[in-house]
Every structure is written in C-alpha cells, then in structure tokens.
Amino acid sequence: MAKTAQALCRERAAEQPPDFSVDTRIAGAAVQRLCGTVESAAAGMESPRAFWIT
C-alpha cells in the first residue's frame, strides 16, 4: 500500500527532534539567568527603606 506524501512527512517529523529557533534559545537562556535573581530582588523590596539614602 502506497503512503501519501502527508503520511511520509508526519513520519519524518516524528523521527527528528524538534528544532528550536535561535530566538527561542536566547529567550530561554535569558529567563534561566533571571530565575535566581528574582528571589534576591524581591528580598530587597520587602523593606520600604531598602532604597532610601540617608
């Protein structure tokens, strides 16, 4: 039984890992770098006097 072109494309796509674009990789790297800093930045914001200059 002959396979259709659509079925062949689906099979080929299923065999290959997904290829993420460069923009997606850069955005993912930027988010990972910020994940550790969000908690430390929030800790500094707890006190309203944290940014006051005396």
N, CA, C and O atoms as a Tripos MOL2 file, in Angstrom:
@<TRIPOS>MOLECULE
protein
  216   215    54     0     0
PROTEIN
NO_CHARGES

@<TRIPOS>ATOM
      1 N           0.8460   -1.1730    0.0000 N.3       1 MET1
      2 CA          0.0000    0.0000    0.0000 C.3       1 MET1
      3 C           0.9010    1.2490    0.0000 C.2       1 MET1
      4 O           1.8060    1.3590    0.8270 O.2       1 MET1
      5 N           0.6590    2.1630   -0.9040 N.am      2 ALA2
      6 CA          1.4790    3.3640   -1.0280 C.3       2 ALA2
      7 C           1.0670    4.4010    0.0210 C.2       2 ALA2
      8 O          -0.1160    4.6270    0.2770 O.2       2 ALA2
      9 N           2.0710    5.0080    0.6050 N.am      3 LYS3
     10 CA          1.8010    6.0450    1.6030 C.3       3 LYS3
     11 C           1.6680    7.3870    0.9080 C.2       3 LYS3
     12 O           2.3040    7.6440   -0.1150 O.2       3 LYS3
     13 N           0.8460    8.2200    1.4700 N.am      4 THR4
     14 CA          0.6910    9.5560    0.9080 C.3       4 THR4
     15 C           1.8620   10.4360    1.3430 C.2       4 THR4
     16 O           2.5930   10.1060    2.2770 O.2       4 THR4
     17 N           2.0210   11.5320    0.6640 N.am      5 ALA5
     18 CA          3.1020   12.4660    0.9990 C.3       5 ALA5
     19 C           2.9140   13.0200    2.4090 C.2       5 ALA5
     20 O           3.8900   13.2560    3.1210 O.2       5 ALA5
     21 N           1.6680   13.2240    2.8080 N.am      6 GLN6
     22 CA          1.3940   13.7550    4.1420 C.3       6 GLN6
     23 C           1.8160   12.7600    5.2180 C.2       6 GLN6
     24 O           2.3640   13.1520    6.2480 O.2       6 GLN6
     25 N           1.5630   11.4830    4.9840 N.am      7 ALA7
     26 CA          1.9550   10.4550    5.9490 C.3       7 ALA7
     27 C           3.4720   10.3520    6.0360 C.2       7 ALA7
     28 O           4.0200   10.1750    7.1240 O.2       7 ALA7
     29 N           4.1520   10.4630    4.9030 N.am      8 LEU8
     30 CA          5.6150   10.4200    4.9050 C.3       8 LEU8
     31 C           6.1930   11.6070    5.6730 C.2       8 LEU8
     32 O           7.1640   11.4540    6.4150 O.2       8 LEU8
     33 N           5.6030   12.7840    5.5000 N.am      9 CYS9
     34 CA          6.0800   13.9700    6.2250 C.3       9 CYS9
     35 C           5.8820   13.8080    7.7280 C.2       9 CYS9
     36 O           6.7540   14.1820    8.5120 O.2       9 CYS9
     37 N           4.7390   13.2520    8.1360 N.am     10 ARG10
     38 CA          4.4850   13.0340    9.5630 C.3      10 ARG10
     39 C           5.4960   12.0710   10.1560 C.2      10 ARG10
     40 O           6.0050   12.2950   11.2540 O.2      10 ARG10
     41 N           5.7890   10.9920    9.4290 N.am     11 GLU11
     42 CA          6.7600   10.0130    9.9270 C.3      11 GLU11
     43 C           8.1430   10.6290   10.0510 C.2      11 GLU11
     44 O           8.8430   10.4010   11.0380 O.2      11 GLU11
     45 N           8.5340   11.4050    9.0570 N.am     12 ARG12
     46 CA          9.8490   12.0410    9.0790 C.3      12 ARG12
     47 C           9.9420   13.0340   10.2350 C.2      12 ARG12
     48 O          10.9680   13.1080   10.9100 O.2      12 ARG12
     49 N           8.8840   13.7860   10.4620 N.am     13 ALA13
     50 CA          8.8790   14.7540   11.5630 C.3      13 ALA13
     51 C           8.9190   14.0540   12.9160 C.2      13 ALA13
     52 O           9.5220   14.5660   13.8600 O.2      13 ALA13
     53 N           8.2860   12.9000   13.0190 N.am     14 ALA14
     54 CA          8.2750   12.1710   14.2840 C.3      14 ALA14
     55 C           9.6460   11.5980   14.6140 C.2      14 ALA14
     56 O           9.9760   11.4230   15.7870 O.2      14 ALA14
     57 N          10.4400   11.3050   13.6040 N.am     15 GLU15
     58 CA         11.7700   10.7280   13.8190 C.3      15 GLU15
     59 C          12.7930   11.7750   14.2300 C.2      15 GLU15
     60 O          13.7720   11.4540   14.9030 O.2      15 GLU15
     61 N          12.5790   13.0250   13.8320 N.am     16 GLN16
     62 CA         13.5610   14.0760   14.0890 C.3      16 GLN16
     63 C          13.2080   14.8380   15.3590 C.2      16 GLN16
     64 O          12.0330   15.0800   15.6330 O.2      16 GLN16
     65 N          14.2230   15.2190   16.1350 N.am     17 PRO17
     66 CA         13.9340   16.0440   17.3120 C.3      17 PRO17
     67 C          13.4800   17.4300   16.8680 C.2      17 PRO17
     68 O          13.8730   17.8920   15.7970 O.2      17 PRO17
     69 N          12.6670   18.0930   17.6650 N.am     18 PRO18
     70 CA         12.2250   19.4340   17.2860 C.3      18 PRO18
     71 C          13.4080   20.3940   17.2430 C.2      18 PRO18
     72 O          14.2900   20.3410   18.1000 O.2      18 PRO18
     73 N          13.4230   21.2600   16.2550 N.am     19 ASP19
     74 CA         14.4970   22.2380   16.0990 C.3      19 ASP19
     75 C          13.9710   23.5950   16.5430 C.2      19 ASP19
     76 O          13.1070   24.1850   15.8940 O.2      19 ASP19
     77 N          14.5000   24.0780   17.6500 N.am     20 PHE20
     78 CA         14.0660   25.3660   18.1600 C.3      20 PHE20
     79 C          14.8640   26.4710   17.4860 C.2      20 PHE20
     80 O          16.0440   26.3050   17.1790 O.2      20 PHE20
     81 N          14.2130   27.5800   17.2620 N.am     21 SER21
     82 CA         14.8770   28.7010   16.6120 C.3      21 SER21
     83 C          15.8920   29.3400   17.5570 C.2      21 SER21
     84 O          15.8700   29.1090   18.7650 O.2      21 SER21
     85 N          16.7660   30.1340   16.9890 N.am     22 VAL22
     86 CA         17.7960   30.8220   17.7690 C.3      22 VAL22
     87 C          17.1470   31.7860   18.7610 C.2      22 VAL22
     88 O          17.6030   31.9090   19.8980 O.2      22 VAL22
     89 N          16.0870   32.4670   18.3340 N.am     23 ASP23
     90 CA         15.4020   33.4110   19.2270 C.3      23 ASP23
     91 C          14.8430   32.7080   20.4560 C.2      23 ASP23
     92 O          14.9020   33.2420   21.5640 O.2      23 ASP23
     93 N          14.3000   31.5080   20.2580 N.am     24 THR24
     94 CA         13.7540   30.7530   21.3840 C.3      24 THR24
     95 C          14.8570   30.3550   22.3420 C.2      24 THR24
     96 O          14.6770   30.4200   23.5580 O.2      24 THR24
     97 N          15.9890   29.9460   21.8140 N.am     25 ARG25
     98 CA         17.1110   29.5500   22.6750 C.3      25 ARG25
     99 C          17.6420   30.7320   23.4710 C.2      25 ARG25
    100 O          17.9570   30.5940   24.6530 O.2      25 ARG25
    101 N          17.7450   31.8970   22.8310 N.am     26 ILE26
    102 CA         18.2400   33.0890   23.5200 C.3      26 ILE26
    103 C          17.2590   33.5020   24.6170 C.2      26 ILE26
    104 O          17.6730   33.8350   25.7270 O.2      26 ILE26
    105 N          15.9650   33.4790   24.3100 N.am     27 ALA27
    106 CA         14.9590   33.8520   25.3100 C.3      27 ALA27
    107 C          14.9830   32.8840   26.4840 C.2      27 ALA27
    108 O          14.8540   33.3030   27.6350 O.2      27 ALA27
    109 N          15.1450   31.6040   26.2070 N.am     28 GLY28
    110 CA         15.2040   30.6120   27.2790 C.3      28 GLY28
    111 C          16.4120   30.8200   28.1680 C.2      28 GLY28
    112 O          16.3210   30.6830   29.3880 O.2      28 GLY28
    113 N          17.5430   31.1500   27.5630 N.am     29 ALA29
    114 CA         18.7540   31.3910   28.3430 C.3      29 ALA29
    115 C          18.5920   32.6370   29.2100 C.2      29 ALA29
    116 O          19.0560   32.6640   30.3490 O.2      29 ALA29
    117 N          17.9420   33.6560   28.6820 N.am     30 ALA30
    118 CA         17.7350   34.8800   29.4540 C.3      30 ALA30
    119 C          16.8240   34.6260   30.6490 C.2      30 ALA30
    120 O          17.0620   35.1590   31.7330 O.2      30 ALA30
    121 N          15.7980   33.8260   30.4630 N.am     31 VAL31
    122 CA         14.8790   33.5230   31.5650 C.3      31 VAL31
    123 C          15.5920   32.7140   32.6340 C.2      31 VAL31
    124 O          15.3850   32.9450   33.8250 O.2      31 VAL31
    125 N          16.4280   31.7720   32.2270 N.am     32 GLN32
    126 CA         17.1470   30.9590   33.2010 C.3      32 GLN32
    127 C          18.0870   31.8130   34.0380 C.2      32 GLN32
    128 O          18.2480   31.5580   35.2320 O.2      32 GLN32
    129 N          18.7040   32.8120   33.4440 N.am     33 ARG33
    130 CA         19.6180   33.6750   34.1930 C.3      33 ARG33
    131 C          18.8590   34.5170   35.2030 C.2      33 ARG33
    132 O          19.3860   34.8170   36.2740 O.2      33 ARG33
    133 N          17.6240   34.9040   34.8790 N.am     34 LEU34
    134 CA         16.8500   35.7520   35.7740 C.3      34 LEU34
    135 C          16.1690   34.9720   36.8900 C.2      34 LEU34
    136 O          15.8000   35.5580   37.9070 O.2      34 LEU34
    137 N          15.9970   33.6810   36.7260 N.am     35 CYS35
    138 CA         15.2550   32.8970   37.7240 C.3      35 CYS35
    139 C          15.8960   32.9850   39.1040 C.2      35 CYS35
    140 O          15.1730   33.0790   40.0960 O.2      35 CYS35
    141 N          17.1930   32.9600   39.2060 N.am     36 GLY36
    142 CA         17.8470   33.0200   40.5010 C.3      36 GLY36
    143 C          17.8580   34.4150   41.0960 C.2      36 GLY36
    144 O          18.0110   34.5680   42.3080 O.2      36 GLY36
    145 N          17.6990   35.4290   40.2700 N.am     37 THR37
    146 CA         17.7850   36.8020   40.7650 C.3      37 THR37
    147 C          16.4480   37.3500   41.2220 C.2      37 THR37
    148 O          16.4130   38.3430   41.9480 O.2      37 THR37
    149 N          15.3610   36.7410   40.8250 N.am     38 VAL38
    150 CA         14.0430   37.2630   41.1940 C.3      38 VAL38
    151 C          13.8420   37.1810   42.6990 C.2      38 VAL38
    152 O          13.3330   38.1250   43.3040 O.2      38 VAL38
    153 N          14.2300   36.0770   43.3100 N.am     39 GLU39
    154 CA         14.0540   35.9330   44.7500 C.3      39 GLU39
    155 C          14.9200   36.9230   45.5210 C.2      39 GLU39
    156 O          14.4660   37.4970   46.5100 O.2      39 GLU39
    157 N          16.1530   37.1280   45.0850 N.am     40 SER40
    158 CA         17.0250   38.0560   45.7960 C.3      40 SER40
    159 C          16.5560   39.4990   45.6110 C.2      40 SER40
    160 O          16.6910   40.3110   46.5270 O.2      40 SER40
    161 N          16.0130   39.8250   44.4510 N.am     41 ALA41
    162 CA         15.4910   41.1690   44.2300 C.3      41 ALA41
    163 C          14.2430   41.3980   45.0710 C.2      41 ALA41
    164 O          14.0430   42.4870   45.6090 O.2      41 ALA41
    165 N          13.4090   40.3800   45.1850 N.am     42 ALA42
    166 CA         12.1940   40.5080   45.9860 C.3      42 ALA42
    167 C          12.5420   40.6610   47.4660 C.2      42 ALA42
    168 O          11.8350   41.3600   48.1910 O.2      42 ALA42
    169 N          13.6000   40.0300   47.9190 N.am     43 ALA43
    170 CA         14.0050   40.1460   49.3200 C.3      43 ALA43
    171 C          14.4170   41.5810   49.6410 C.2      43 ALA43
    172 O          14.1580   42.0640   50.7430 O.2      43 ALA43
    173 N          15.0460   42.2600   48.7040 N.am     44 GLY44
    174 CA         15.4410   43.6430   48.9160 C.3      44 GLY44
    175 C          14.2710   44.6020   48.8990 C.2      44 GLY44
    176 O          14.3750   45.7110   49.4240 O.2      44 GLY44
    177 N          13.1600   44.2010   48.3070 N.am     45 MET45
    178 CA         11.9940   45.0620   48.2050 C.3      45 MET45
    179 C          11.0740   44.9440   49.4150 C.2      45 MET45
    180 O          10.1020   45.6930   49.5170 O.2      45 MET45
    181 N          11.3520   44.0340   50.3230 N.am     46 GLU46
    182 CA         10.4650   43.8360   51.4670 C.3      46 GLU46
    183 C          10.3930   45.0820   52.3450 C.2      46 GLU46
    184 O           9.3200   45.4310   52.8370 O.2      46 GLU46
    185 N          11.4970   45.7390   52.5400 N.am     47 SER47
    186 CA         11.5240   46.9190   53.3900 C.3      47 SER47
    187 C          11.3990   48.1690   52.5200 C.2      47 SER47
    188 O          12.1580   48.3160   51.5630 O.2      47 SER47
    189 N          10.4660   49.0720   52.8220 N.am     48 PRO48
    190 CA         10.3510   50.2880   52.0210 C.3      48 PRO48
    191 C          11.5810   51.1790   52.1410 C.2      48 PRO48
    192 O          11.8080   52.0390   51.2890 O.2      48 PRO48
    193 N          12.3750   50.9820   53.1850 N.am     49 ARG49
    194 CA         13.5670   51.8060   53.3710 C.3      49 ARG49
    195 C          14.7900   51.2350   52.6660 C.2      49 ARG49
    196 O          15.8800   51.7930   52.7820 O.2      49 ARG49
    197 N          14.6340   50.1510   51.9490 N.am     50 ALA50
    198 CA         15.7760   49.5000   51.3170 C.3      50 ALA50
    199 C          16.4880   50.4350   50.3370 C.2      50 ALA50
    200 O          17.6990   50.3280   50.1420 O.2      50 ALA50
    201 N          15.7350   51.3530   49.7200 N.am     51 PHE51
    202 CA         16.3420   52.2140   48.7120 C.3      51 PHE51
    203 C          16.4860   53.6620   49.1700 C.2      51 PHE51
    204 O          16.8630   54.5260   48.3790 O.2      51 PHE51
    205 N          16.1950   53.9260   50.4080 N.am     52 TRP52
    206 CA         16.3520   55.2720   50.9220 C.3      52 TRP52
    207 C          17.8230   55.5850   51.1340 C.2      52 TRP52
    208 O          18.5920   54.7370   51.5880 O.2      52 TRP52
    209 N          18.2020   56.8010   50.8040 N.am     53 ILE53
    210 CA         19.5730   57.2480   51.0290 C.3      53 ILE53
    211 C          19.5650   58.1230   52.2790 C.2      53 ILE53
    212 O          18.8390   59.1140   52.3510 O.2      53 ILE53
    213 N          20.3690   57.7520   53.2460 N.am     54 THR54
    214 CA         20.3840   58.5200   54.4950 C.3      54 THR54
    215 C          21.6660   59.3020   54.6270 C.2      54 THR54
    216 O          21.8590   60.0100   55.6150 O.2      54 THR54
@<TRIPOS>BOND
     1     1     2 1
     2     2     3 1
     3     3     4 2
     4     3     5 am
     5     5     6 1
     6     6     7 1
     7     7     8 2
     8     7     9 am
     9     9    10 1
    10    10    11 1
    11    11    12 2
    12    11    13 am
    13    13    14 1
    14    14    15 1
    15    15    16 2
    16    15    17 am
    17    17    18 1
    18    18    19 1
    19    19    20 2
    20    19    21 am
    21    21    22 1
    22    22    23 1
    23    23    24 2
    24    23    25 am
    25    25    26 1
    26    26    27 1
    27    27    28 2
    28    27    29 am
    29    29    30 1
    30    30    31 1
    31    31    32 2
    32    31    33 am
    33    33    34 1
    34    34    35 1
    35    35    36 2
    36    35    37 am
    37    37    38 1
    38    38    39 1
    39    39    40 2
    40    39    41 am
    41    41    42 1
    42    42    43 1
    43    43    44 2
    44    43    45 am
    45    45    46 1
    46    46    47 1
    47    47    48 2
    48    47    49 am
    49    49    50 1
    50    50    51 1
    51    51    52 2
    52    51    53 am
    53    53    54 1
    54    54    55 1
    55    55    56 2
    56    55    57 am
    57    57    58 1
    58    58    59 1
    59    59    60 2
    60    59    61 am
    61    61    62 1
    62    62    63 1
    63    63    64 2
    64    63    65 am
    65    65    66 1
    66    66    67 1
    67    67    68 2
    68    67    69 am
    69    69    70 1
    70    70    71 1
    71    71    72 2
    72    71    73 am
    73    73    74 1
    74    74    75 1
    75    75    76 2
    76    75    77 am
    77    77    78 1
    78    78    79 1
    79    79    80 2
    80    79    81 am
    81    81    82 1
    82    82    83 1
    83    83    84 2
    84    83    85 am
    85    85    86 1
    86    86    87 1
    87    87    88 2
    88    87    89 am
    89    89    90 1
    90    90    91 1
    91    91    92 2
    92    91    93 am
    93    93    94 1
    94    94    95 1
    95    95    96 2
    96    95    97 am
    97    97    98 1
    98    98    99 1
    99    99   100 2
   100    99   101 am
   101   101   102 1
   102   102   103 1
   103   103   104 2
   104   103   105 am
   105   105   106 1
   106   106   107 1
   107   107   108 2
   108   107   109 am
   109   109   110 1
   110   110   111 1
   111   111   112 2
   112   111   113 am
   113   113   114 1
   114   114   115 1
   115   115   116 2
   116   115   117 am
   117   117   118 1
   118   118   119 1
   119   119   120 2
   120   119   121 am
   121   121   122 1
   122   122   123 1
   123   123   124 2
   124   123   125 am
   125   125   126 1
   126   126   127 1
   127   127   128 2
   128   127   129 am
   129   129   130 1
   130   130   131 1
   131   131   132 2
   132   131   133 am
   133   133   134 1
   134   134   135 1
   135   135   136 2
   136   135   137 am
   137   137   138 1
   138   138   139 1
   139   139   140 2
   140   139   141 am
   141   141   142 1
   142   142   143 1
   143   143   144 2
   144   143   145 am
   145   145   146 1
   146   146   147 1
   147   147   148 2
   148   147   149 am
   149   149   150 1
   150   150   151 1
   151   151   152 2
   152   151   153 am
   153   153   154 1
   154   154   155 1
   155   155   156 2
   156   155   157 am
   157   157   158 1
   158   158   159 1
   159   159   160 2
   160   159   161 am
   161   161   162 1
   162   162   163 1
   163   163   164 2
   164   163   165 am
   165   165   166 1
   166   166   167 1
   167   167   168 2
   168   167   169 am
   169   169   170 1
   170   170   171 1
   171   171   172 2
   172   171   173 am
   173   173   174 1
   174   174   175 1
   175   175   176 2
   176   175   177 am
   177   177   178 1
   178   178   179 1
   179   179   180 2
   180   179   181 am
   181   181   182 1
   182   182   183 1
   183   183   184 2
   184   183   185 am
   185   185   186 1
   186   186   187 1
   187   187   188 2
   188   187   189 am
   189   189   190 1
   190   190   191 1
   191   191   192 2
   192   191   193 am
   193   193   194 1
   194   194   195 1
   195   195   196 2
   196   195   197 am
   197   197   198 1
   198   198   199 1
   199   199   200 2
   200   199   201 am
   201   201   202 1
   202   202   203 1
   203   203   204 2
   204   203   205 am
   205   205   206 1
   206   206   207 1
   207   207   208 2
   208   207   209 am
   209   209   210 1
   210   210   211 1
   211   211   212 2
   212   211   213 am
   213   213   214 1
   214   214   215 1
   215   215   216 2
@<TRIPOS>SUBSTRUCTURE
     1 MET1         2 RESIDUE 1 A MET
     2 ALA2         6 RESIDUE 1 A ALA
     3 LYS3        10 RESIDUE 1 A LYS
     4 THR4        14 RESIDUE 1 A THR
     5 ALA5        18 RESIDUE 1 A ALA
     6 GLN6        22 RESIDUE 1 A GLN
     7 ALA7        26 RESIDUE 1 A ALA
     8 LEU8        30 RESIDUE 1 A LEU
     9 CYS9        34 RESIDUE 1 A CYS
    10 ARG10       38 RESIDUE 1 A ARG
    11 GLU11       42 RESIDUE 1 A GLU
    12 ARG12       46 RESIDUE 1 A ARG
    13 ALA13       50 RESIDUE 1 A ALA
    14 ALA14       54 RESIDUE 1 A ALA
    15 GLU15       58 RESIDUE 1 A GLU
    16 GLN16       62 RESIDUE 1 A GLN
    17 PRO17       66 RESIDUE 1 A PRO
    18 PRO18       70 RESIDUE 1 A PRO
    19 ASP19       74 RESIDUE 1 A ASP
    20 PHE20       78 RESIDUE 1 A PHE
    21 SER21       82 RESIDUE 1 A SER
    22 VAL22       86 RESIDUE 1 A VAL
    23 ASP23       90 RESIDUE 1 A ASP
    24 THR24       94 RESIDUE 1 A THR
    25 ARG25       98 RESIDUE 1 A ARG
    26 ILE26      102 RESIDUE 1 A ILE
    27 ALA27      106 RESIDUE 1 A ALA
    28 GLY28      110 RESIDUE 1 A GLY
    29 ALA29      114 RESIDUE 1 A ALA
    30 ALA30      118 RESIDUE 1 A ALA
    31 VAL31      122 RESIDUE 1 A VAL
    32 GLN32      126 RESIDUE 1 A GLN
    33 ARG33      130 RESIDUE 1 A ARG
    34 LEU34      134 RESIDUE 1 A LEU
    35 CYS35      138 RESIDUE 1 A CYS
    36 GLY36      142 RESIDUE 1 A GLY
    37 THR37      146 RESIDUE 1 A THR
    38 VAL38      150 RESIDUE 1 A VAL
    39 GLU39      154 RESIDUE 1 A GLU
    40 SER40      158 RESIDUE 1 A SER
    41 ALA41      162 RESIDUE 1 A ALA
    42 ALA42      166 RESIDUE 1 A ALA
    43 ALA43      170 RESIDUE 1 A ALA
    44 GLY44      174 RESIDUE 1 A GLY
    45 MET45      178 RESIDUE 1 A MET
    46 GLU46      182 RESIDUE 1 A GLU
    47 SER47      186 RESIDUE 1 A SER
    48 PRO48      190 RESIDUE 1 A PRO
    49 ARG49      194 RESIDUE 1 A ARG
    50 ALA50      198 RESIDUE 1 A ALA
    51 PHE51      202 RESIDUE 1 A PHE
    52 TRP52      206 RESIDUE 1 A TRP
    53 ILE53      210 RESIDUE 1 A ILE
    54 THR54      214 RESIDUE 1 A THR
